[in-house]
């Protein structure tokens, strides 16, 4: 049986010192080697089918070259693009992504957090954070390499990458106001999540600035982001708010789908009787009847930017608690129309 190629074999074939070959093969140190040398070393490694020994590298660098990515629900179409975006940066950087799902359970999130740290991951990207989050608070206290994505915690002690919720809500409300709507309802996301509280706050502010109806009955808080909860909250909204709203901004697309179901049950037409706007632009919403007007959030870019921030911490020891807000855009489809 032929032996596996070694780093020394690669160095000899490329005509360089083993230390130079090692730097050329490592994405973190590749910039220290000339482009021509990197090219020769990579060609030699490919020709010899050389595979680095991650255990040996871990012992030498005191790193596992693994990053944990914690998400609340992989069945939710919002989170796979975040994971793919992060992985598109981590893999070329030499890191393996370990993906863990909390099922929206705070206790399970804590168990996963502890388990990943026990496996000595080099850093964490967390998409499941609540505004008050024990695991996130501990990560900040221990100065762990952690980046939050899509959500923030109230302490603001860790870097976070999010979509610009204030601007997204403003675009949505302005669109409805321009169509003649003034009595606009809002199905607000869960108050324990930064997305829920931030979008609800932005909604109230925009309605105030743009002359919309500020009736408190027009805002209903949802316990979770789900279609079932969207239908329940819509029922509360339309049973309580008198006169009923002529348009509704849902806190996310899942709530908007639940709203669709409720409106069909009540015999109300979208957008003839009620205009509807969602939030996130999840993959299926352009297939709804009618296709959903919604705010598009760049989830893949959010994941990629979070990974870049984490790598700067791991490679260059650059650490700060900056929150990066990426631009969002309103995608107008068939679910909104001028007020009758």
C-alpha positions in Angstrom: 0.0 0.0 0.0 1.4 3.4 -1.0 2.0 5.8 1.8 0.2 9.2 2.0 2.1 12.2 0.8 3.7 14.3 3.5 4.4 18.1 3.7 8.0 17.3 3.0 7.0 15.6 -0.3 5.0 18.6 -1.3 7.9 20.9 -0.4 10.4 18.8 -2.4 8.2 18.7 -5.5 7.6 22.5 -5.3 11.3 23.2 -4.7 10.8 25.1 -1.4 11.5 24.6 2.3 8.8 22.7 4.3 8.1 25.8 6.3 7.4 27.8 3.2 5.1 25.0 1.9 3.3 25.0 5.2 2.7 28.7 5.0 1.5 28.5 1.4 -1.0 25.8 2.3 -2.4 27.6 5.2 -5.0 30.3 4.2 -4.1 32.3 7.3 -0.4 32.6 6.4 -0.6 32.4 2.6 -0.2 36.2 2.2 3.3 35.8 3.6 4.4 33.9 0.5 4.7 35.1 -3.1 1.9 34.3 -5.5 4.2 32.2 -7.7 5.4 30.1 -4.8 1.8 29.6 -3.5 0.8 28.5 -7.0 3.7 25.9 -7.2 3.0 24.6 -3.7 -0.8 24.2 -4.4 0.0 22.5 -7.7 2.4 20.1 -6.0 -0.1 19.3 -3.3 -2.8 18.6 -5.9 -0.5 16.4 -7.9 0.5 14.3 -4.8 -3.1 14.3 -3.5 -1.7 15.8 -0.3 -4.2 16.1 2.6 -3.1 18.1 5.7 -3.4 16.4 9.0 -5.9 18.5 11.0 -4.9 16.8 14.3 -1.2 17.7 13.9 -2.1 21.2 12.9 -4.4 21.6 15.9 -1.6 20.5 18.3 0.9 22.9 16.7 -1.4 26.0 16.6 -3.6 25.2 19.7 -6.6 25.5 17.4 -9.2 23.0 16.2 -10.0 24.9 13.0 -13.7 24.4 13.8 -16.4 27.0 14.2 -19.8 26.3 15.7 -22.9 27.8 14.0 -26.0 27.8 16.2 -29.4 28.4 14.5 -32.9 28.1 16.0 -34.6 26.2 13.2 -33.0 24.7 10.0 -36.5 24.0 8.6 -37.0 27.8 8.6 -35.9 28.9 5.1 -34.4 32.0 6.6 -31.4 30.2 8.2 -29.9 28.0 5.6 -28.7 31.0 3.5 -27.1 32.4 6.7 -25.2 29.1 7.2 -24.2 28.9 3.5 -23.0 32.5 3.6 -20.9 31.9 6.7 -19.5 28.6 5.3 -18.5 30.3 2.0 -16.0 32.4 4.0 -15.0 29.9 6.7 -14.1 27.0 4.3 -11.6 29.0 2.2 -10.2 30.2 5.6 -9.4 26.6 6.5 -12.3 26.2 9.0 -14.9 23.4 9.4 -18.4 24.5 10.2 -20.3 22.6 12.9 -24.0 23.4 12.6 -26.3 22.9 15.6 -30.1 23.6 15.9 -31.8 24.8 19.1 -35.4 24.2 18.0 -36.1 27.7 19.5 -35.5 26.3 23.0 -33.4 28.4 25.3 -32.4 25.4 27.5 -31.3 23.5 24.4 -29.3 26.5 23.2 -27.4 26.4 26.4 -26.7 22.7 26.1 -25.4 23.2 22.6 -23.3 26.2 23.6 -21.6 24.2 26.4 -21.1 21.1 24.1 -19.4 23.2 21.4 -17.1 24.8 23.8 -16.3 21.4 25.3 -15.3 20.4 21.8 -13.0 23.4 21.8 -14.4 25.1 18.7 -12.3 28.2 17.9 -15.4 30.5 17.7 -19.2 30.7 17.4 -21.7 32.3 15.1 -25.0 32.5 16.9 -28.3 33.1 15.1 -30.6 32.0 18.0 -29.9 34.9 20.4 -32.7 36.3 22.5 -32.6 39.9 23.9 -31.9 38.4 27.3 -29.7 35.4 26.6 -27.7 33.5 29.3 -25.3 31.8 26.8 -24.6 35.1 25.0 -24.1 36.9 28.3 -21.5 34.3 29.3 -19.8 34.5 25.9 -19.4 38.3 26.4 -18.2 37.9 30.1 -15.6 35.4 29.0 -14.5 37.4 25.9 -15.1 34.4 23.6 -14.9 34.8 19.9 -18.6 35.1 19.1 -20.6 36.9 16.5 -24.4 37.3 16.5 -26.3 37.1 13.3 -29.8 38.3 12.4 -30.5 39.1 16.0 -28.9 41.1 18.8 -28.9 41.0 22.6 -29.6 43.9 24.8 -26.2 44.2 26.2 -24.6 45.1 22.8 -21.3 43.6 24.1 -20.8 41.3 21.1 -20.4 42.0 17.4 -23.6 41.5 15.4 -24.6 41.5 11.8 -28.2 42.2 11.0 -30.5 43.7 8.3 -31.5 47.3 8.7 -34.9 46.7 10.3 -35.6 50.4 10.8 -35.2 51.2 7.1 -37.0 48.0 6.1 -40.1 48.9 8.1 -40.0 52.5 6.9 -39.9 51.3 3.2 -42.9 49.0 3.9 -45.0 51.6 5.7 -44.2 54.4 3.2 -45.2 52.1 0.4 -48.6 51.4 2.1 -49.1 55.1 2.9 -48.3 56.1 -0.7 -51.1 53.6 -1.7 -53.5 55.6 0.4 -53.6 53.4 3.5 -53.7 55.1 6.9 -55.3 52.4 9.1 -52.4 49.9 9.0 -52.1 46.9 11.3 -48.9 45.3 12.5 -48.4 41.7 13.5 -45.4 42.2 15.7 -42.7 39.5 16.2 -41.9 38.1 19.7 -40.9 40.8 22.2 -38.0 38.6 23.5 -36.3 38.8 20.0 -34.5 41.9 18.8 -36.2 41.6 15.4 -39.7 41.6 17.0 -39.1 44.6 19.2 -37.0 46.6 16.7 -39.6 46.2 13.9 -42.5 47.1 16.2 -40.7 50.2 17.4 -39.9 51.3 13.9 -43.5 50.7 12.9 -44.8 53.0 15.6 -42.3 55.7 14.7 -43.0 55.5 11.0 -46.8 55.6 11.5 -46.3 58.7 13.7 -44.0 60.4 11.1 -46.1 59.5 8.1 -49.6 60.3 9.5 -50.9 56.8 10.0 -53.5 55.8 12.5 -51.8 55.2 15.9 -54.7 53.2 17.4 -53.1 50.7 19.8 -55.5 48.0 18.8 -53.8 47.9 15.4 -50.7 46.3 16.9 -50.8 42.7 18.0 -47.8 40.9 19.5 -47.1 37.3 18.4 -45.6 34.7 20.7 -43.5 33.0 18.0 -42.8 33.4 14.3 -45.1 30.8 12.8 -48.0 30.5 10.4 -50.3 29.3 13.1 -49.4 32.3 15.3 -49.9 34.6 12.4 -53.5 33.4 11.9 -54.2 33.7 15.6 -52.8 37.2 15.8 -54.7 38.2 12.7 -57.9 37.0 14.2 -57.3 39.1 17.3 -56.4 42.1 15.2 -59.5 42.0 13.0 -61.8 41.2 16.0 -60.5 44.0 18.1 -59.6 46.9 15.7 -62.7 48.8 14.7 -62.9 49.8 11.9 -60.7 47.0 10.6 -57.3 47.8 9.0 -57.0 48.2 5.2 -53.4 47.0 5.2 -51.2 44.9 7.5 -47.4 44.7 7.9 -46.4 41.3 9.2 -43.3 40.9 11.4 -42.1 38.2 9.1 -43.2 36.1 6.1 -44.4 33.2 8.2 -46.8 35.5 10.1 -47.9 36.9 6.7 -48.8 33.4 5.5 -50.9 32.8 8.6 -52.6 36.2 7.9 -53.4 35.0 4.3 -55.1 31.9 5.7 -57.2 34.0 8.1 -58.3 36.5 5.5 -59.4 33.6 3.2 -61.4 32.2 6.0 -63.1 35.5 6.5 -63.8 35.9 2.8 -61.5 39.0 2.5 -59.5 39.4 -0.7 -55.8 40.3 -0.9 -55.1 43.0 -2.0 -58.7 44.1 -2.8 -59.9 44.2 0.8 -56.6 44.1 2.7 -53.1 44.8 1.5 -50.4 42.6 3.1 -46.6 43.1 3.4 -44.2 40.5 4.9 -40.6 40.6 6.0 -37.5 38.6 4.9 -38.5 37.5 1.3 -38.3 33.8 2.1 -38.0 31.6 -1.0 -41.6 30.5 -1.4 -43.4 33.8 -0.9 -43.3 34.8 -4.6 -45.3 31.6 -5.3 -48.2 32.6 -2.9 -51.5 33.7 -4.4 -51.1 36.6 -4.7 -47.3 36.8 -4.5 -46.3 38.5 -1.3 -44.9 42.1 -1.2 -42.1 41.8 1.4 -38.8 43.3 2.7 -35.8 41.4 1.3 -33.1 40.8 3.8 -29.6 39.6 2.5 -29.3 36.6 4.7 -26.3 35.0 2.8 -24.4 38.3 3.1 -25.2 38.5 6.8 -23.7 35.0 7.3 -20.6 35.9 5.2 -20.0 39.2 7.0 -20.3 37.5 10.4 -17.7 34.9 9.3 -15.4 37.7 8.2 -15.7 39.4 11.5 -15.0 36.1 13.4 -12.0 35.4 11.2 -10.6 38.8 11.9 -10.9 38.0 15.6 -9.3 34.6 15.3 -6.5 35.4 12.8 -5.7 39.1 13.5 -7.0 39.3 17.1 -9.2 42.2 16.1 -12.1 42.4 18.5 -14.9 45.0 18.9 -18.7 45.0 19.6 -19.7 46.8 16.4 -23.2 46.0 15.0 -23.2 45.9 11.2 -26.5 46.7 9.6 -26.8 45.6 6.0 -29.2 47.3 3.5 -32.6 45.8 2.8 -35.0 46.4 0.0 -38.8 46.3 -0.4 -39.9 43.9 -3.1 -43.3 44.9 -4.4 -45.5 42.1 -5.7 -49.2 41.4 -6.0 -50.3 41.6 -2.3 -50.5 45.4 -2.1 -52.7 47.8 -3.9 -54.3 51.2 -3.6 -56.9 51.6 -0.9 -60.4 51.4 -2.2 
